[in-house]
């Protein structure tokens, strides 16, 4: 993860997730562009997420081979 912004007044950090694995470059680019959240460390809550993770998983899940 990479800290991309810090607001000292509200003590909010914006981090970008950098550790995703994929064999499809466009998936990685889309995730990196949209995959961030703003997290409040004092209240331990997510303030804003710019990624619908459930939808991303649904769109990118692979059928399991038994």
C-alpha positions as CSV (number, residue, x, y, z in Angstrom):
1,X,0.0,0.0,0.0
2,X,1.1,3.5,-0.7
3,X,0.1,6.7,1.2
4,X,-1.1,9.1,-1.5
5,X,-2.6,11.9,0.7
6,X,-2.7,12.9,4.3
7,X,-5.0,15.6,5.8
8,X,-3.5,16.8,9.0
9,X,-6.6,18.7,10.1
10,X,-8.9,15.7,10.1
11,X,-6.1,13.1,10.4
12,X,-7.3,11.2,7.4
13,X,-5.0,9.1,5.3
14,X,-5.6,8.1,1.7
15,X,-3.9,4.9,0.7
16,X,-3.6,3.2,-2.6
17,X,-3.4,-0.6,-2.7
18,X,-0.4,-1.7,-4.7
19,X,-0.2,-5.4,-4.1
20,X,-2.7,-7.1,-6.4
21,X,-1.8,-10.0,-8.7
22,X,-3.4,-10.6,-12.1
23,X,-2.3,-11.9,-15.5
24,X,-4.5,-9.3,-17.3
25,X,-2.9,-5.8,-17.4
26,X,-6.3,-4.0,-17.9
27,X,-7.7,-5.5,-14.7
28,X,-4.7,-4.3,-12.8
29,X,-4.9,-0.8,-14.3
30,X,-8.7,-0.6,-13.5
31,X,-8.1,-1.7,-10.0
32,X,-5.3,0.6,-9.4
33,X,-7.2,3.6,-10.8
34,X,-10.3,2.9,-8.7
35,X,-9.0,1.0,-5.8
36,X,-8.5,3.4,-3.0
37,X,-10.2,4.2,0.3
38,X,-10.0,7.0,2.9
39,X,-9.7,5.6,6.4
40,X,-10.1,7.4,9.7
41,X,-7.5,5.9,12.1
42,X,-8.9,7.4,15.2
43,X,-12.4,5.9,14.8
44,X,-11.2,2.9,12.8
45,X,-13.8,3.5,10.0
46,X,-13.6,3.7,6.3
47,X,-14.8,7.2,5.2
48,X,-14.9,6.7,1.5
49,X,-14.2,3.8,-0.8
50,X,-13.9,4.3,-4.5
51,X,-14.2,0.6,-5.4
52,X,-17.2,-1.6,-5.3
53,X,-15.3,-4.7,-4.2
54,X,-18.3,-7.1,-4.3
55,X,-19.0,-6.0,-8.0
56,X,-15.3,-6.3,-8.9
57,X,-15.0,-9.8,-7.5
58,X,-18.3,-10.8,-9.3
59,X,-17.0,-9.4,-12.6
60,X,-13.6,-11.0,-12.3
61,X,-14.3,-14.3,-10.5
62,X,-13.2,-17.5,-12.3
63,X,-15.2,-20.7,-12.2
64,X,-13.6,-23.2,-9.9
65,X,-12.4,-26.4,-11.5
66,X,-13.1,-29.5,-9.5
